[in-house]
Amino acid sequence: MAKDTVEVLIEGGTATPGPPLGPALGPFGINMMQVVEEINKKSADFAGMKVPVKVTIDRDTKDF
């Protein structure tokens, strides 16, 4: 079970599939909109603040 980790800095509740998240996650072939929605849901309370985000991806199952 190989896992990769992507770390980016986004503004709370405003993640998009564009940079910096999109280019960092694109090569892994995961559903980008699911990741964006989950990040926005979990970071909504931090609106207006820069939030470090760590996404761990299972290469085999494409789960995050």
Steps between C-alpha positions, in 0.01 A plus 500: 500500500704792368404841629597848388456826688436843351530811717370840385398830656150626415262764629241341727182389324610616154694208352459459123621241249740765370845582637645414743278197565423385145856471371608326821221239494449457124768236445338267755176453302264555794163676479608861539153638581453254788831613648415870453155458658645315800773760553250786476265329747778439753659844465183713484547624857837647399368731226744782426794313653773299328456136595757223450340198335645149486338248265609137529423294189496122467641434153329161469143592598511875417355570846606816682 
